[in-house]
Amino acid sequence: MNSPAAVIFDLDGCLVDSEPLSLEVLATEMHRLGIDGITVNDIRDRFLGVSIQDICRHVSERLGQACPDDFIDRVETRLLTEYQTRLQQIENAEMLLDRLSNAGIKTALATGSSLRRMTATLEISGLAAHFPGTAYSAEQVANGKPAPDLFLLAAEGIATDPKDCVVIEDSPHGVKGAISAGMRAIGFVGGTHLHDIRSHQTQLLKSAGASEIFECLLDVGDAILHKPA
């Protein structure tokens, strides 16, 4: 198999180790609304890879009324405050991006995050320069992951046929969306939010259709560029 023309990355949990912070903040804000009995792990297992709008719909169901108008804003504001001092890149993220660029492979982002959060995440993490005009948010499409819409938007944005794209994802929702878009999906389980469920997550990603699963971004690069381990 030839190297792909483009690689489309999920952002949270694949390039930045943001998921533990996101889960903490979501749990805090849900508890503030009186939604008891939901843990960080519950939120991880149910909502990893889905958009904040989907989470808001769940909040509405739990409350038996509309999700508060300020819920998303409160979550994002609290989260971006945490990011200022606690957000870290996934190890070797920039090395992988540089390696792909040097090999002539295009890169793009397809994230369930809002435009506000995506932009801030890239700036705070120091990754913004790697995605000049090639970062796409679920806010920009009618249907987020696991629908193919976001991945198709990213492929269109970088003028690449979907069949020539590889997607890097840490969630089954994302893997399913990539495959629905006609793309090859590689699973990544190196984020710290998966430290206690890596084997289980690996099986979920395989079941969703991921062709390969890796814990290290250097190994992801080797697989894409067909370098021996």
Helices and strands as residue ranges (DSSP letters): E 6-9, H 19-32, H 40-47, H 52-63, H 71-86, H 93-102, E 106-111, H 115-125, G 128-130, E 135-137, G 138-140, H 149-157, G 162-164, E 165-169, H 172-180, E 184-188, G 192-194, H 198-208, E 212-214, H 217-225
